[in-house]
Amino acid sequence: MELKNKNILLVFQGGNLGGAERQAFGLAKFLTEKRNCTFDILFVSSNVQSEEFKVELALSSINKIYFFGTPYIFLKREFTIKNLKRLKWSLQYLLKLRKGLIKCKYDAIIPFQNTPSKVAYYLYKVLPTAKYTFWHQLGLDILKYDVFESIAVNNVPCIIGNASNCLDMFKNDYKVKNHKLNLLPQYLSLEKEHRDKSTIIKRFSIQSDKFVFGMIAHFKSFKYHGLLLKVFEKFNKKYPLTHLILIGNKDNDENTLSIYNDLKKDIIETDLESNVTLLSNEDITDVLNILDVGVLLSLIEGTPNVVMEYMLYGLPVICSNHPGCVDLLKDSTLLVNNNEEEIYEAMEKILTSKLLYVRESNNNLERIKRYNVESYVENLQLILNKIFQ
């Protein structure tokens, strides 16, 4: 198989612009411009599009977006009336997908994350022109362990994860053989853009002499903005010429808004309003241009896009030591466990040692060169050629 002159269907959860969707848009752009491919998108959970998604979509080469109503591909391992209804609903949904997509004559189906991967497998079976697909596990994503998922996982041609821990659930829970498991870290989808730092820090009301730490991450329970804020409260008392930026998107759902409001309340209660900037829906490139150190603290990661973006801008990175983060940052002394003492120590080391700062910055600028879309497509091609000989 060669990813050239192919009609490809991308499968998304919905219209939020996270790391997976950014990867998909970048892949589509490259394969459209360099390999003469064409692309459509299928939403499987919701057709609601965020403003960020709409902007990216307008700039993309995507032709059409499909959504076939409330999704249902789920069947428990039980004999009940409700389960028979689940089977009926699932088959009806699959038939709806087939009817709506069969005329499009897709050559390949590329999903992003687990539920889209389950759907992609069944599309691969019911669309006669679809010759290629795979299971695509990215970052913190869960399995549901239902019958349809079990069939898909055990019969999909191959599974691709972006970090070694992404493949553990398939090895441990589904006992998938190693030859079907493939590791493919994603590429850096952001292009570096220099902007005027003084203008941006003035807009965010940050003092020009402050050393700025920043964490760019979704306001989700598994992203530890609160832990970083707690450490920074102590750190700022000793080092008052420091500033912290916390940025995400509070408008994704009720949970993200709740986390944002809790952080805002904590900032006020700890009297840190002049030293902590809490942002939502701001341009990430603006923030990257004013940071001195990038931070990512979390429960689990695959290969995080934001760490690659920090590296692109030559920032030292304080990061939870998940396997995908270690793969990016190698032997960095700023990889930490998620405890206050280690995080504080890493912040202190990078603030007080110019030598360490320069070394970490230069290492990251050099390491990130490996993570480009050309190399990603080449490695994806190698995996698919191995499977679809």
KEGUDREN-84059 format. One record per atom (N, C-alpha, C): residue in one letter; x, y, z. Coordinates in steps of 0.05 Angstrom, whole numbers, padded with zeros to 5 digits, always signed. Each point is the difference from the previous one (the first is absolute). Example, Ala and Ser with C-alpha at 12.3 -4.5 7.8 and 13.67 -1.06 7.14 Angstrom:
# KEGUDREN-84059
a+00264-00114+00156 a-00018+00024+00000 a+00018+00024+00000 s-00007+00021-00014 s+00016+00024+00001 s-00015+00022+00014 
# end
This chain:
# KEGUDREN-84059
m+00017-00024+00000 m-00017+00024+00000 m+00017+00025+00000 e-00007+00020-00016 e+00013+00026+00001 e-00021+00021+00004 l+00006+00018+00019 l-00018+00022+00005 l+00002+00022-00021 k-00011-00007-00024 k+00002+00018-00022 k-00026-00004-00017 n-00011+00022-00009 n-00025+00000-00016 n-00022-00016+00013 k-00002+00002+00027 k-00020-00015+00015 k-00023+00018+00008 n-00024-00011+00001 n-00024+00013+00011 n-00003-00010+00028 i+00004+00018+00020 i+00003-00008+00028 i-00022+00012+00017 l-00011-00016+00018 l-00019+00009+00020 l+00014+00002+00027 l-00001+00023+00012 l+00010+00004+00028 l-00024-00003+00019 v+00004-00015+00022 v-00021-00004+00019 v+00007+00013+00026 f-00017+00019+00009 f+00004+00016+00025 f-00023-00006+00019 q+00005+00005+00026 q-00021+00000+00019 q-00021+00022-00007 g+00010+00024-00004 g-00017+00023-00006 g+00017+00024-00007 g-00012+00023+00003 g+00012+00024-00011 g+00016+00017+00020 n+00013-00012+00020 n+00018+00014+00017 n+00028-00002-00011 l+00016+00021+00003 l+00027+00000-00012 l+00020-00006+00022 g+00005-00026+00004 g+00021-00009+00018 g+00024-00008-00015 g+00019-00013+00014 g+00025-00009-00013 g-00005-00019-00023 a-00019-00019+00004 a-00006-00020-00020 a-00010+00013-00026 e-00018+00019+00003 e-00012+00013-00023 e+00021+00017-00014 r+00018+00013+00015 r+00021+00016-00013 r+00018-00018-00017 q+00006-00024+00012 q+00016-00019-00015 q-00014-00008-00026 a-00026-00005+00001 a-00015-00008-00023 a+00000+00022-00022 f-00005+00025+00008 f+00000+00022-00019 f+00027+00003-00013 g+00021-00003+00015 g+00027+00003-00011 g+00007-00023-00019 l-00009-00024+00007 l+00005-00023-00017 l-00016+00004-00027 a-00024+00009+00002 a-00017+00004-00023 a+00013+00021-00018 k+00010+00022+00012 k+00013+00021-00016 k+00024-00011-00015 f+00017-00015+00014 f+00024-00011-00013 f-00007-00019-00023 l-00018-00019+00006 l-00007-00020-00020 l-00015+00012-00024 t-00015+00021+00005 t-00014+00014-00022 t+00020+00014-00018 e+00019+00015+00012 e+00018+00016-00015 e+00023-00016-00013 k+00009-00021+00015 k+00024-00015-00010 k-00007-00026-00013 r-00024-00012+00006 r-00006-00027-00010 r-00027-00001-00015 n-00012+00023-00005 n-00024+00001-00016 n-00023-00016+00012 c-00002-00001+00027 c-00022-00014+00013 c-00024+00019+00004 t-00023-00011+00005 t-00024+00016+00007 t-00011-00010+00026 f-00013+00018+00015 f-00008-00006+00028 f-00029+00009+00006 d-00014-00017+00014 d-00025+00007+00013 d+00003-00007+00030 i-00019+00010+00016 i+00000-00006+00029 i-00027-00012+00008 l+00001-00020+00017 l-00024-00011+00012 l+00001+00006+00030 f-00021+00013+00011 f-00003+00003+00029 f-00017-00024+00010 v+00009-00012+00022 v-00015-00023+00010 v-00014+00005+00027 s+00006+00022+00013 s-00013+00005+00026 s-00017+00026-00001 s+00009+00020-00013 s-00014+00025-00001 s+00008+00016-00024 n-00018+00016-00011 n+00007+00017-00022 n+00003+00029+00008 v+00002+00005+00026 v+00004+00027+00010 v+00030+00007-00004 q+00005+00024-00011 q+00027+00009-00006 q+00007+00024+00017 s+00024-00001+00013 s+00010+00023+00014 s+00009+00021-00019 e+00003+00025+00010 e+00009+00021-00018 e+00028-00005-00010 e+00017-00012+00017 e+00027-00007-00009 e-00001-00020-00023 f-00017-00020+00003 f-00003-00020-00021 f-00009+00012-00026 k-00020+00018+00002 k-00010+00013-00024 k+00021+00015-00015 v+00017+00014+00015 v+00022+00015-00013 v+00019-00019-00014 e+00008-00022+00014 e+00018-00019-00012 e-00012-00013-00024 l-00026-00007+00002 l-00014-00012-00023 l+00000+00018-00024 a-00005+00025+00004 a-00001+00020-00022 a+00027+00002-00014 l+00021-00005+00014 l+00027+00002-00012 l+00009-00026-00012 s-00015-00021+00004 s+00009-00027-00007 s-00009-00007-00029 s+00008-00024-00008 s-00007-00011-00026 s-00023-00020+00002 i-00013-00001+00022 i-00022-00019+00004 i-00023+00006-00019 n-00011-00020-00012 n-00023+00005-00019 n-00027+00000+00014 k-00006-00022+00014 k-00026-00002+00013 k+00002-00011+00028 i-00020+00007+00016 i-00003-00011+00027 i-00026-00016+00002 y+00001-00024+00011 y-00023-00016+00003 y-00006-00006+00029 f-00026+00000+00007 f-00009-00009+00027 f-00027-00013-00004 f-00004-00024+00010 f-00024-00015-00005 f-00017-00004+00025 g-00001+00021+00016 g-00017-00001+00023 g+00012-00015+00024 t-00016-00004+00020 t+00009-00012+00025 t+00014-00027-00005 p+00025-00002+00008 p+00015-00024-00007 p-00007-00023+00019 y+00003-00024-00010 y-00004-00024+00017 y+00014-00024-00011 i+00022-00007+00011 i+00013-00026-00005 i+00009-00011+00027 f-00018-00014+00013 f+00006-00009+00027 f-00017-00024+00007 l+00013-00020+00011 l-00014-00025+00008 l+00013-00013+00024 k-00015-00003+00021 k+00011-00013+00024 k+00000-00030-00003 r+00015-00013+00018 r+00001-00029+00001 r-00022-00011+00019 e-00024+00003-00009 e-00023-00009+00016 e-00024-00006-00018 f-00017-00017+00010 f-00025-00006-00016 f-00023+00013+00014 t-00007+00024-00009 t-00023+00015+00011 t-00015+00013-00023 i-00024+00008+00006 i-00016+00015-00020 i+00015+00026-00008 k+00011+00014+00020 k+00014+00025-00006 k+00024-00006-00018 n+00014-00022+00004 n+00023-00006-00017 n-00008-00007-00028 l-00023-00013-00004 l-00010-00005-00027 l-00007+00026-00014 k-00010+00019+00015 k-00005+00027-00011 k+00026+00013-00008 r+00020-00003+00017 r+00026+00011-00007 r+00011-00011-00026 l-00004-00026-00004 l+00009-00013-00025 l-00016+00012-00024 k-00025+00004+00004 k-00017+00011-00021 k+00010+00029-00007 w+00003+00016+00021 w+00009+00028-00004 w+00027+00001-00014 s+00018-00017+00008 s+00027+00000-00011 s-00001-00008-00030 l-00015-00020-00007 l-00002-00008-00028 l-00013+00021-00016 q-00020+00013+00011 q-00013+00022-00015 q+00019+00023-00005 y+00017+00006+00020 y+00019+00022-00004 y+00021-00008-00021 l+00009-00025+00000 l+00020-00008-00020 l-00012+00000-00028 l-00025-00008-00002 l-00013+00001-00026 l-00003+00029-00010 k-00006+00018+00019 k-00002+00028-00007 k+00027+00011-00010 l+00021-00008+00014 l+00027+00009-00009 l+00006-00011-00028 r-00006-00025-00004 r+00006-00012-00026 r-00016+00013-00023 k-00025+00005+00005 k-00017+00013-00020 k+00010+00028-00006 g+00008+00014+00021 g+00008+00028-00004 g+00028+00003-00012 l+00017-00020+00002 l+00028+00003-00008 l+00008-00018-00024 i-00016-00019-00007 i+00009-00020-00020 i+00006+00013-00027 k-00014+00021-00007 k+00004+00013-00026 k+00026+00017-00001 c+00011+00005+00024 c+00024+00017+00001 c+00025-00015-00009 k-00001-00027+00000 k+00022-00017-00009 k+00027+00007+00012 y+00001-00001+00027 y+00025+00006+00014 y+00019-00023-00003 d+00026+00007-00004 d+00021-00020-00001 d+00010-00007+00027 a+00001+00019+00018 a+00011-00004+00027 a-00016+00015+00021 i+00000-00010+00024 i-00014+00012+00023 i+00020+00004+00022 i+00004+00025+00008 i+00020+00006+00021 i-00015+00012+00024 p-00002-00015+00022 p-00013+00010+00024 p+00019+00013+00019 f-00011+00016+00018 f+00016+00013+00021 f-00014-00004+00027 q+00012-00017+00016 q-00009-00009+00026 q-00018-00025-00001 n-00008-00010+00023 n-00011-00027+00002 n-00028-00004-00011 t-00019+00017+00007 t-00027-00004-00011 t+00000+00004-00030 p+00013+00020-00011 p+00003+00001-00029 p+00013-00025-00012 s+00019-00011+00014 s+00014-00024-00010 s-00019-00024-00001 k-00018-00002+00020 k-00020-00022-00001 k-00018+00004-00024 v-00009+00024-00004 v-00017+00006-00024 v+00015-00006-00026 a+00025+00008+00000 a+00016-00003-00025 a+00002-00029-00008 y+00003-00018+00020 y+00003-00028-00006 y-00026-00010-00014 y-00023+00007+00010 y-00025-00010-00013 y-00005+00013-00027 l+00009+00025-00003 l-00002+00012-00027 l+00018-00014-00019 y+00023-00008+00009 y+00020-00016-00016 y-00013-00026-00010 k-00018-00011+00017 k-00013-00025-00007 k-00024+00004-00019 v-00014+00022+00003 v-00025+00003-00015 v+00002+00018-00025 l+00023+00014-00003 l+00004+00017-00024 l+00019-00016-00018 p-00010-00009-00023 p+00016-00018-00017 p+00026+00012-00011 t+00001+00026-00003 t+00024+00012-00012 t+00022+00006+00021 a-00007-00002+00026 a+00019+00007+00021 a+00020-00023+00004 k+00025+00005-00007 k+00020-00021+00001 k+00019+00002+00025 y+00000+00023+00013 y+00019+00005+00021 y-00013+00015+00023 t+00006-00010+00024 t-00006+00014+00025 t+00017-00011+00022 f-00002+00012+00023 f+00015-00009+00024 f-00013+00011+00025 w+00006-00011+00023 w-00009+00011+00025 w+00021+00021+00009 h-00010+00023+00008 h+00018+00023+00005 h-00004+00010+00029 q+00017-00008+00018 q-00003+00007+00028 q+00019+00023+00006 l-00011+00022+00011 l+00015+00024+00005 l-00005+00010+00029 g+00022+00002+00015 g-00002+00013+00026 g-00018-00014+00019 l-00014+00016+00017 l-00018-00010+00020 l-00027-00006-00013 d-00004-00025-00007 d-00025-00008-00012 d-00008-00027+00011 i-00026-00005+00004 i-00009-00024+00014 i-00011-00020-00020 l+00000-00025+00009 l-00014-00021-00014 l-00026-00007+00015 k-00020-00010-00014 k-00026-00006+00013 k-00004-00030+00004 y+00016-00016-00013 y-00001-00029+00004 y-00027-00013-00006 d-00014+00011-00020 d-00025-00012-00009 d+00006-00020-00022 v-00020-00014-00010 v+00003-00021-00020 v+00010+00012-00026 f-00012+00022-00009 f+00008+00012-00025 f+00029+00009+00001 e+00008+00011+00022 e+00028+00009+00003 e+00019-00024+00000 s-00007-00021+00014 s+00017-00024+00001 s+00004-00012-00027 i-00021-00001-00016 i+00002-00011-00027 i+00019+00018-00017 a-00004+00026+00003 a+00016+00019-00016 a+00029-00001+00008 v+00006+00001+00026 v+00028+00000+00009 v+00014-00026-00009 n-00013-00022+00001 n+00013-00026-00006 n+00001-00006-00030 n-00014+00016-00016 n+00000-00006-00029 n+00010+00023-00017 v+00003+00024+00011 v+00011+00022-00015 v+00028-00007-00010 p+00008+00008-00024 p+00026-00008-00010 p+00024+00007+00017 c-00001+00024+00013 c+00022+00007+00018 c-00009+00022+00019 i+00015+00003+00021 i-00005+00021+00020 i+00024+00018+00002 i-00005+00026-00001 i+00022+00020+00001 i-00005+00017+00025 g+00020+00003+00017 g-00001+00018+00023 g+00023+00020-00002 n-00004+00023+00012 n+00020+00021-00002 n+00020+00000+00023 a-00003-00018+00019 a+00019-00004+00021 a-00002-00029+00010 s+00020-00010+00013 s+00000-00029+00007 s-00022-00006+00020 n-00006+00018+00018 n-00022-00005+00019 n-00027-00001-00013 c-00003+00012-00024 c-00025-00001-00014 c-00007-00028-00009 l+00021-00017-00003 l-00005-00027-00010 l-00003-00020+00022 d+00005+00008+00025 d-00001-00019+00023 d-00028-00012+00003 m-00021+00016-00003 m-00027-00011+00004 m-00007-00022-00021 f+00012+00002-00023 f-00006-00020-00020 f+00016-00026+00006 k+00025+00004+00010 k+00016-00024+00007 k-00011-00013+00025 n-00008+00016+00020 n-00007-00011+00026 n-00029-00009+00001 d-00018+00016-00011 d-00029-00006+00003 d-00011-00017-00023 y+00010+00005-00024 y-00011-00014-00023 y+00019-00021-00011 k+00025-00001+00012 k+00020-00021-00008 k+00006+00001-00030 v+00001+00024-00011 v+00007+00003-00028 v+00029-00007-00004 k+00006-00016-00021 k+00027-00008-00005 k+00018+00024-00008 n+00025-00002+00007 n+00019+00022-00004 n+00002+00008-00029 h-00002-00019-00019 h+00004+00007-00028 h-00022+00019-00010 k-00022+00002+00014 k-00022+00019-00009 k+00003+00027+00012 l+00018+00003+00020 l+00003+00025+00015 l+00023+00017-00012 n-00006+00025-00005 n+00020+00017-00013 n+00001+00027+00015 l+00025+00010+00004 l+00004+00025+00013 l+00007+00021-00021 l-00016+00022+00001 l+00005+00022-00019 l-00006+00026+00013 p+00020+00013+00012 p-00004+00027+00012 p-00010+00019-00021 q-00017+00019+00008 q-00011+00019-00020 q+00022+00020-00007 y-00006+00017-00019 y+00018+00020-00009 y-00008+00027+00012 l+00017+00019-00003 l-00005+00028+00009 l-00017+00014-00021 s-00025+00007+00007 s-00018+00011-00019 s+00000+00031+00000 l+00013+00012+00020 l+00001+00029+00002 l+00024+00011-00015 e-00004+00023-00014 e+00022+00014-00012 e+00009+00023+00018 k+00026+00003+00003 k+00011+00021+00018 k-00005+00027-00012 e-00009+00018+00017 e-00006+00027-00008 e+00009+00020+00022 h+00018+00018-00007 h+00010+00019+00020 h-00019+00024+00001 r-00008+00008+00024 r-00017+00023+00004 r+00012+00018+00021 d-00009+00024+00001 d+00012+00020+00018 d-00007-00006+00029 k+00020-00007+00015 k-00004-00008+00028 k-00011+00023+00017 s+00011+00024-00003 s-00008+00022+00017 s-00029+00007-00003 t-00010-00002-00025 t-00029+00005-00005 t-00018-00020+00014 i+00009-00025-00001 i-00017-00022+00011 i-00001+00001+00031 i+00024+00004+00012 i+00000+00001+00030 i-00015+00024+00010 k+00000+00022-00015 k-00015+00024+00008 k-00030-00006-00002 r-00008-00015-00020 r-00029-00007-00003 r-00009-00018+00022 f+00018-00017+00010 f-00007-00019+00022 f+00007+00012+00027 s+00009+00025+00001 s+00007+00013+00025 s+00021-00015+00016 i+00021-00008-00013 i+00023-00013+00012 i+00023+00019+00001 q+00014+00002+00023 q+00023+00018+00002 q+00022-00010-00018 s+00014+00019-00013 s+00020-00007-00020 s+00025-00014+00012 d+00004+00003+00026 d+00024-00012+00013 d-00006-00027+00013 k-00024-00010-00005 k-00008-00026+00012 k+00011-00023-00017 f+00008-00021+00014 f+00007-00026-00012 f-00026-00016-00001 v-00008-00009-00025 v-00027-00010-00003 v+00000-00031-00005 f-00013-00014+00018 f-00007-00028-00003 f-00028-00002-00012 g-00005-00020-00016 g-00027-00003-00011 g-00008-00028-00006 m-00025-00007+00005 m-00011-00026-00006 m-00023+00003-00020 i+00004-00011-00024 i-00021+00000-00020 i-00012-00028-00001 a-00025-00002+00008 a-00013-00027+00001 a-00030+00004+00003 h-00015-00020-00010 h-00029+00001+00004 h-00007+00000+00030 f-00021+00014+00007 f-00010+00000+00027 f-00015-00026+00005 k+00015-00021+00005 k-00011-00027+00005 k+00011-00010+00026 s-00015-00019+00012 s+00008-00010+00026 s+00027-00014+00001 f+00009-00010-00023 f+00026-00014-00001 f+00023+00018-00007 k-00006+00026-00003 k+00021+00020-00003 k+00003+00015+00026 y+00023+00002+00011 y+00004+00009+00027 y+00007+00030+00002 h-00018+00017-00010 h+00004+00029+00003 h+00000+00007+00030 g-00018-00012+00015 g-00002+00006+00029 g+00025-00006+00015 l+00013-00023-00007 l+00025-00007+00013 l+00022+00020-00005 l+00002+00009-00025 l+00020+00020-00007 l-00006+00026+00014 l-00025+00008+00002 l-00007+00025+00014 l+00008-00001+00029 k-00005-00023+00012 k+00007-00004+00028 k+00030+00003+00005 v+00016-00013-00018 v+00029+00003+00002 v+00009+00028-00004 f-00012+00013-00020 f+00008+00027-00007 f-00006+00020+00023 e-00021-00005+00014 e-00006+00018+00023 e+00023+00001+00019 k+00013-00023+00006 k+00023-00001+00018 k+00024+00012-00014 f+00003-00007-00025 f+00024+00008-00016 f+00001+00030-00002 n-00023+00013-00005 n-00001+00028-00005 n+00007+00017+00025 k-00004-00012+00023 k+00007+00014+00025 k+00030+00003+00002 k+00015-00021-00009 k+00029+00001+00001 k+00011+00016-00024 y-00013-00004-00023 y+00009+00013-00025 y-00022+00018-00011 p-00003+00024+00011 p-00023+00017-00008 p+00001+00010-00029 l+00023-00001-00012 l+00002+00009-00028 l-00006-00023-00019 t-00020-00015+00006 t-00009-00022-00017 t-00030+00003-00005 h-00009-00012-00022 h-00028+00002-00008 h-00008-00027-00011 l-00026-00006+00003 l-00010-00026-00010 l-00024+00006-00018 i+00000-00013-00024 i-00023+00000-00018 i-00013-00028-00001 l-00026-00001+00005 l-00015-00025-00004 l-00020+00005-00022 i+00000-00017-00021 i-00017+00005-00022 i-00012-00026-00011 g-00026+00001-00006 g-00015-00022-00011 g-00024+00011-00014 n-00020-00017-00003 n-00026+00009-00012 n-00022-00007+00020 k-00011+00021+00012 k-00021-00005+00021 k-00027-00006-00012 d-00003+00003-00026 d-00027-00002-00012 d-00005-00027-00013 n+00017-00020+00004 n-00005-00026-00012 n-00025-00013+00011 d-00003+00001+00026 d-00024-00012+00013 d-00002+00010+00029 e-00019-00010+00015 e-00004+00009+00027 e+00024-00006+00018 n+00013-00023-00004 n+00023-00007+00016 n+00023+00019-00004 t+00006+00007-00025 t+00022+00018-00005 t-00006+00028+00013 l-00024+00009-00002 l-00008+00025+00012 l+00003-00001+00030 s-00008-00022+00012 s+00003-00003+00029 s+00029+00000+00009 i+00017-00013-00014 i+00029+00000+00007 i+00011+00028-00003 y-00007+00014-00022 y+00009+00028-00004 y-00009+00017+00023 n-00025-00002+00008 n-00011+00017+00022 n+00013-00007+00027 d+00006-00025+00004 d+00014-00008+00025 d+00028+00012+00001 l+00014+00000-00023 l+00027+00012-00001 l-00002+00030+00005 k-00019+00013-00012 k-00004+00028+00003 k-00005+00007+00029 k-00016-00016+00013 k-00006+00004+00029 k+00025-00003+00017 d+00016-00021-00006 d+00024-00005+00015 d+00021+00022-00004 i+00001+00011-00024 i+00019+00022-00005 i-00008+00025+00017 i-00025+00005+00001 i-00010+00023+00016 i+00005-00005+00030 e-00007-00024+00009 e+00003-00006+00029 e+00029+00000+00010 t+00018-00006-00018 t+00029-00001+00007 t+00014+00026-00006 d-00016+00020-00008 d+00011+00027-00006 d+00022-00001-00021 l-00005-00015-00022 l+00020-00003-00021 l-00009+00013-00026 e-00020+00017+00001 e-00011+00012-00024 e+00021+00016-00017 s+00019+00012+00014 s+00020+00015-00015 s+00023-00017-00010 n+00001-00025+00009 n+00022-00018-00007 n-00008-00025-00016 v-00026-00004-00003 v-00010-00023-00016 v-00021+00011-00020 t+00004-00009-00024 t-00019+00008-00022 t-00015-00025-00009 l-00026+00000+00003 l-00017-00023-00008 l-00014+00008-00026 l+00004-00016-00021 l-00009+00006-00026 l-00017-00022-00012 s-00019+00008-00017 s-00016-00020-00015 s-00004+00011-00028 n+00002-00018-00020 n-00005+00007-00028 n+00018+00023-00010 e+00024+00001+00009 e+00020+00019-00010 e+00017-00014-00021 d+00013+00015-00016 d+00018-00011-00021 d+00025-00012+00014 i+00003-00026-00005 i+00022-00015+00013 i+00027+00012-00009 t+00002+00008-00025 t+00026+00011-00010 t+00008+00025+00016 d-00020+00017+00007 d+00007+00023+00017 d+00012-00009+00026 v-00011-00020+00013 v+00010-00009+00026 v+00027-00013-00003 l+00005-00016-00021 l+00026-00012-00004 l+00022+00021-00004 n-00008+00023-00011 n+00020+00021-00004 n+00008+00015+00025 i-00014-00004+00022 i+00007+00015+00024 i+00009-00018+00023 l-00001-00026-00004 l+00009-00019+00021 l+00030-00001+00002 d+00010-00004+00024 d+00028-00007+00005 d+00003-00030+00004 v-00020-00013+00011 v+00000-00029+00005 v-00028-00011-00005 g-00002-00022-00014 g-00025-00014-00004 g-00004-00022+00021 v-00024-00004+00009 v-00006-00020+00020 v-00023-00017-00009 l+00001-00026+00005 l-00023-00018-00004 l+00000-00020+00023 l-00019+00002+00018 l-00004-00019+00021 l-00026-00015-00004 s+00000-00026+00001 s-00025-00015-00007 s+00001-00028+00011 l-00023-00012+00000 l-00003-00028+00009 l+00013-00019-00019 i-00005+00004-00026 i+00010-00018-00021 i+00002+00016-00026 e+00018-00009-00017 e+00003+00013-00027 e+00008-00022-00020 g-00005+00007-00025 g+00012-00016-00022 g+00026+00014-00006 t+00002+00011-00024 t+00021+00019-00007 t-00012+00027-00003 p+00002+00017+00020 p-00015+00025+00001 p+00008+00021-00020 n-00019+00010-00015 n+00005+00021-00020 n+00012+00024+00013 v-00010+00008+00023 v+00009+00025+00012 v+00030-00001+00008 v+00010-00023+00008 v+00028-00003+00006 v+00017+00005-00026 m-00010-00011-00022 m+00014+00005-00025 m-00001+00030-00008 e-00022+00013+00007 e-00002+00028-00006 e+00018+00017+00017 y+00003-00007+00026 y+00019+00013+00017 y+00029-00004-00012 m+00006-00024-00008 m+00027-00006-00011 m+00005+00017-00025 l-00020+00003-00017 l+00003+00015-00025 l+00008+00029+00007 y-00009+00011+00022 y+00006+00027+00008 y+00025+00001+00017 g+00014-00022+00003 g+00025+00000+00015 g-00003+00003+00029 l-00023-00008+00011 l-00006+00002+00029 l+00010-00024+00015 p+00013+00003+00023 p+00003-00022+00018 p-00028-00009+00009 v-00003-00026+00005 v-00026-00011+00006 v+00000-00016+00026 i-00016+00009+00019 i-00005-00015+00024 i-00025-00018-00005 c+00004-00026+00003 c-00021-00018-00011 c-00002-00025+00017 s-00024-00010+00004 s-00004-00026+00013 s+00013-00021-00017 n+00013-00019+00014 n+00018-00019-00014 n-00015-00024-00012 h-00020+00005-00016 h-00014-00021-00015 h+00018-00010-00023 p-00004-00025-00009 p+00018-00011-00020 p+00002+00017-00025 g-00023+00011-00010 g+00001+00017-00024 g+00016+00026+00005 c-00002+00010+00024 c+00015+00025+00007 c+00030-00006+00002 v+00007-00023+00011 v+00028-00009+00002 v+00011-00004-00028 d-00015-00012-00018 d+00009-00003-00028 d+00007+00026-00013 l-00015+00021+00006 l+00005+00026-00011 l+00024+00014+00013 l+00000-00001+00027 l+00020+00017+00015 l+00024-00016+00009 k+00001-00026-00006 k+00023-00017+00005 k+00009+00002+00029 d+00025+00009+00005 d+00012+00000+00026 d-00003+00027+00015 s-00020+00015-00007 s-00003+00026+00012 s-00003-00003+00031 t+00012+00018+00014 t-00002+00001+00029 t-00026+00012+00010 l-00016+00010-00019 l-00025+00013+00007 l-00024-00018-00002 l+00004-00026-00005 l-00022-00020+00001 l-00005-00006+00029 v-00025+00001+00009 v-00007-00002+00028 v-00022-00020+00005 n-00001-00010+00025 n-00024-00013+00010 n-00020+00022+00008 n-00025-00007+00002 n-00020+00020+00006 n-00002+00005+00030 n+00022+00009+00012 n-00001+00008+00028 n+00012+00028+00003 e-00009+00015+00020 e+00007+00028+00003 e+00030+00005+00002 e+00013-00018+00015 e+00029+00005+00005 e+00016-00001-00026 e-00006-00021-00017 e+00015-00002-00025 e-00006+00023-00019 i-00025+00008-00001 i-00007+00021-00018 i+00013+00027+00009 y-00001+00005+00025 y+00013+00024+00012 y+00030+00000-00007 e+00012-00023+00005 e+00029-00002-00005 e+00007+00005-00029 a-00016-00011-00019 a+00005+00004-00028 a-00004+00030-00008 m-00020+00013+00011 m-00004+00028-00005 m+00024+00016+00011 e+00009-00007+00023 e+00023+00015+00012 e+00025-00004-00016 k+00005-00025-00009 k+00024-00005-00016 k+00001+00016-00026 i-00022+00000-00014 i+00000+00013-00026 i+00000+00031+00003 l-00011+00010+00022 l+00001+00029+00005 l+00027+00010+00007 t+00015-00016+00016 t+00025+00009+00012 t+00025-00008-00016 s-00003-00018-00020 s+00024-00009-00014 s-00002+00008-00030 k+00015+00020-00007 k+00001+00008-00029 k+00011-00022-00017 l+00020-00014+00010 l+00013-00021-00015 l-00021-00022-00006 l-00015-00008+00020 l-00021-00021-00004 l-00021+00010-00019 y-00008+00025+00002 y-00020+00011-00018 y+00009-00002-00029 v+00024+00009-00005 v+00010+00000-00028 v+00003-00029-00010 r+00009-00018+00017 r+00003-00028-00009 r-00026-00013-00007 e-00020+00004+00018 e-00027-00011-00005 e-00012+00012-00025 s+00003+00026-00003 s-00011+00014-00024 s+00012-00011-00026 n+00026-00002-00001 n+00014-00009-00024 n-00006-00030-00006 n-00002-00016+00021 n-00006-00028-00004 n-00028-00003-00012 n-00019+00015+00010 n-00028-00002-00010 n-00002+00010-00029 l+00014+00021-00007 l+00000+00010-00027 l+00011-00021-00019 e+00020-00015+00008 e+00012-00020-00017 e-00018-00025-00002 r-00011-00009+00023 r-00015-00024+00000 r-00026+00002-00016 i-00012+00024+00000 i-00026+00002-00013 i+00002-00002-00030 k+00023+00003-00011 k+00004-00002-00029 k-00009-00027-00011 r+00000-00021+00016 r-00007-00027-00009 r-00030-00002-00005 y-00016+00017+00013 y-00029-00004+00000 y-00014+00018-00020 n+00004-00006-00026 n-00012+00015-00021 n-00019-00018-00016 v-00018+00012-00015 v-00021-00015-00013 v+00011-00018-00022 e+00022+00008-00013 e+00012-00018-00020 e+00009-00026+00012 s+00014+00001+00023 s+00009-00024+00013 s-00024-00017+00010 y-00020+00014+00010 y-00024-00014+00010 y-00013-00016-00023 v-00004+00013-00022 v-00013-00014-00023 v+00017-00023-00010 e+00026+00004+00000 e+00018-00022-00009 e-00002-00024+00019 n-00001+00005+00026 n-00002-00022+00019 n-00028-00013+00000 l-00020+00017-00004 l-00027-00012-00003 l-00002-00017-00024 q+00013+00009-00022 q+00001-00016-00025 q+00013-00027+00005 l+00022+00000+00015 l+00014-00025+00006 l-00017-00020+00015 i-00015+00011+00020 i-00018-00017+00016 i-00022-00012-00018 l-00012+00017-00016 l-00022-00010-00017 l+00010-00019-00021 n+00024+00004-00011 n+00011-00018-00020 n+00005-00027+00013 k+00008+00000+00025 k+00005-00025+00014 k-00025-00017+00003 i-00022+00015+00005 i-00026-00014+00005 i-00014-00006-00026 f-00001+00019-00018 f-00015-00004-00025 f+00019-00005-00024 q+00012-00022+00001 q+00019-00007-00021 q-00014-00008-00026 
# end
